[in-house]
Amino acid sequence: MNTIYHKNESRGLAEHGWLTSRHTFSFASYYNPQRMNFGLLRVLNDDVVKPSMGFGTHPHENMEIISIPLSGSLRHRDSMGNLHIISTGEVQIMSAGSGLTHSEYNNSAAEDVNFLQIWVLPKEKDITPRYDQKVFKANERKNKFQLLVSPIDSEETIWINQDAWLSMADIDAGQRLVYVKKGKSHGVYFFVLEGGAVIDGNVVHRRDGLGLEGSENHVVKADTYTILLAIEVPRYL
């Protein structure tokens, strides 16, 4: 089994005053040729945005863009006519497809917002741009993996234009979970949001990332209360 381990402290750092961003993979001014992607997972940014500040209107195309607020809320506006608030407990996805513009701002005038920005390369290019968001109940991932994003169009998950699956688990200390892959040739990138665990014998802590390939399932044992994100993607570009 092939293993890629990214310690929290090894991530790229961008400080812009209104924005503090940690980059797991090369992004903007952070460039590391050894950290360009994990298969079709291209971007995993851990962003903290100051009150009332944010990303002004800018374009995207042919990218699957997922936002997961960890604390606080975002105000989203795009060229498709969407104007939404995305709060903790929700997941947002945009299929940028043939092209769109959008903006994302902290919806609070008093508190920071912390959210993950995840980019996955698309399966089909130049599709009609698409937007979706959904609330996911935390009690449905208690000591089990809750599927958030999948290539299957259903009411339970958010659809993505790629053979990719995103899942989250809230795991009590000492509990053991098994993540079973959906695609045999896929890799899984685990990102520890809170706590710490041992995954297939690898010790990981808060905000560490661990990419694994070559096994059909992965065993997770939480050392303490742990919130874990699993991103399963086709491994090769």
Residue pairs with C-beta under 8 A, 6 or more apart in sequence:
1 200
1 212
1 213
1 214
1 215
2 187
2 212
2 213
2 214
3 200
3 202
3 210
3 211
3 212
4 38
4 209
4 210
4 211
4 212
5 202
5 204
5 208
5 209
5 210
5 211
6 24
6 35
6 208
6 209
6 210
6 211
7 208
8 22
8 205
8 206
8 207
8 208
11 22
11 23
11 24
11 46
11 207
12 22
12 23
12 24
12 26
12 27
12 30
12 32
13 20
13 21
13 22
13 23
13 30
14 20
14 21
14 22
14 23
14 28
14 29
14 30
17 50
18 49
18 50
18 53
18 54
19 47
19 48
19 49
19 50
19 53
20 47
20 48
21 27
21 45
21 46
21 47
21 48
22 45
22 46
22 207
23 30
23 43
23 44
23 45
24 35
24 43
24 44
24 45
24 46
24 191
24 209
25 32
25 35
25 36
25 37
25 38
25 41
25 42
25 43
25 44
26 32
26 33
26 35
26 36
27 43
27 45
36 42
37 237
38 187
38 189
38 211
38 231
38 233
39 186
39 187
39 213
39 233
39 234
39 235
39 236
39 237
40 120
40 121
40 162
40 164
40 233
40 234
40 235
40 237
41 118
41 119
41 120
41 164
41 189
41 231
41 233
42 63
42 119
42 120
42 121
43 117
43 118
43 119
44 116
44 117
44 118
44 189
44 191
44 209
44 231
45 116
45 117
45 118
46 114
46 116
46 207
47 114
47 115
47 116
47 117
48 112
48 113
48 114
49 105
49 106
49 112
49 113
49 114
49 115
50 106
50 112
51 106
51 108
51 109
51 110
51 111
51 112
52 105
52 106
52 108
52 109
53 105
53 106
54 74
54 75
54 103
54 104
54 105
54 106
55 103
55 104
55 105
56 103
57 77
57 101
57 102
57 103
58 101
58 102
58 103
59 99
59 100
59 101
60 94
60 96
60 99
60 100
60 101
60 102
61 96
61 97
61 98
61 99
61 100
62 96
62 97
62 98
62 121
62 122
62 125
62 126
63 96
63 119
63 120
63 121
63 122
64 93
64 94
64 95
64 96
64 119
64 120
64 121
64 122
64 160
64 161
64 162
64 164
65 93
65 94
65 96
65 117
65 118
65 119
66 91
66 92
66 93
66 116
66 117
66 118
66 119
66 120
66 149
66 160
66 166
67 74
67 76
67 86
67 91
67 92
67 93
67 104
67 115
67 116
67 117
67 118
68 91
68 92
68 115
68 116
68 118
68 148
68 229
69 86
69 87
69 88
69 89
69 90
69 113
69 114
69 115
70 88
70 114
70 115
70 116
70 193
71 88
71 111
71 112
71 113
71 114
72 87
72 88
72 106
72 107
72 108
72 111
72 112
72 113
72 114
72 115
73 85
73 86
73 87
73 88
73 106
73 107
73 108
73 113
74 85
74 86
74 87
74 92
74 104
74 105
74 106
74 107
74 113
74 115
75 83
75 84
75 85
75 104
75 105
75 106
75 107
76 82
76 83
76 84
76 85
76 86
76 92
76 102
76 103
76 104
77 83
77 102
77 103
78 94
78 100
78 101
78 102
78 103
78 131
79 100
79 101
79 102
79 129
80 100
80 129
80 131
82 131
84 92
84 133
85 107
86 92
86 133
89 135
89 136
89 137
89 138
90 133
90 134
90 135
90 136
91 133
91 134
91 136
91 148
91 149
91 158
91 166
92 131
92 132
92 133
93 131
93 132
93 133
93 149
93 158
93 159
93 160
94 100
94 102
94 129
94 130
94 131
95 122
95 127
95 129
95 130
95 131
95 160
95 161
96 129
97 122
97 125
97 126
97 127
97 128
97 129
97 130
97 161
98 126
98 127
98 128
98 129
99 129
100 129
106 112
106 113
107 113
116 191
116 229
118 166
118 231
120 160
120 162
120 164
120 231
120 233
121 162
121 237
122 161
122 162
123 151
123 161
123 162
123 163
124 161
127 161
130 161
132 158
132 159
133 158
134 148
134 157
134 158
136 146
136 148
136 168
138 170
140 146
141 168
141 169
141 170
142 170
142 172
143 169
143 170
143 171
143 172
143 175
143 177
144 169
144 177
145 167
145 168
145 169
145 177
145 179
145 230
146 167
146 168
146 169
147 156
147 157
147 165
147 166
147 167
148 157
148 158
148 166
148 167
148 168
149 157
149 158
149 159
149 160
149 164
149 165
149 166
150 157
150 158
150 159
150 160
150 164
150 165
150 166
150 182
151 159
151 160
151 161
151 162
151 163
151 164
151 165
152 159
153 159
160 166
162 233
162 234
163 182
163 183
163 186
163 233
163 234
164 231
164 232
164 233
164 234
165 182
165 230
165 231
165 232
166 229
166 230
166 231
166 232
167 179
167 229
167 230
167 232
168 193
168 227
168 228
168 229
168 230
169 177
169 220
169 226
169 227
169 228
169 230
170 225
170 226
170 227
171 177
171 195
171 197
171 220
171 222
171 225
171 226
171 227
171 228
172 222
172 225
173 222
173 223
173 224
173 225
173 226
174 221
174 222
175 221
175 222
176 219
176 220
176 221
176 222
177 219
177 220
177 221
178 217
178 218
178 219
178 220
179 188
179 190
179 217
179 218
179 219
179 220
179 230
180 216
180 217
181 188
181 215
181 216
181 217
181 218
181 232
182 232
183 232
183 234
184 216
185 234
185 235
186 213
186 232
186 233
186 234
186 235
187 211
187 212
187 213
187 232
187 233
187 234
187 235
188 211
188 212
188 213
188 218
188 230
188 231
188 232
189 209
189 210
189 211
189 212
189 230
189 231
189 232
189 233
190 199
190 204
190 209
190 210
190 211
190 212
190 218
190 220
190 228
190 229
190 230
190 231
191 207
191 208
191 209
191 228
191 229
191 231
192 204
192 205
192 206
192 207
192 208
192 209
192 226
192 227
192 228
192 229
193 206
193 207
193 227
193 228
193 229
194 206
194 225
194 226
194 227
195 205
195 206
195 222
195 223
195 224
195 225
195 226
195 227
195 228
196 203
196 204
196 205
196 206
196 222
196 223
196 224
196 226
197 203
197 204
197 220
197 221
197 222
197 223
197 226
197 228
198 204
198 220
198 221
198 223
199 210
199 212
199 218
199 219
199 220
200 212
200 215
200 218
200 219
202 210
203 223
204 210
212 218
213 235
220 228
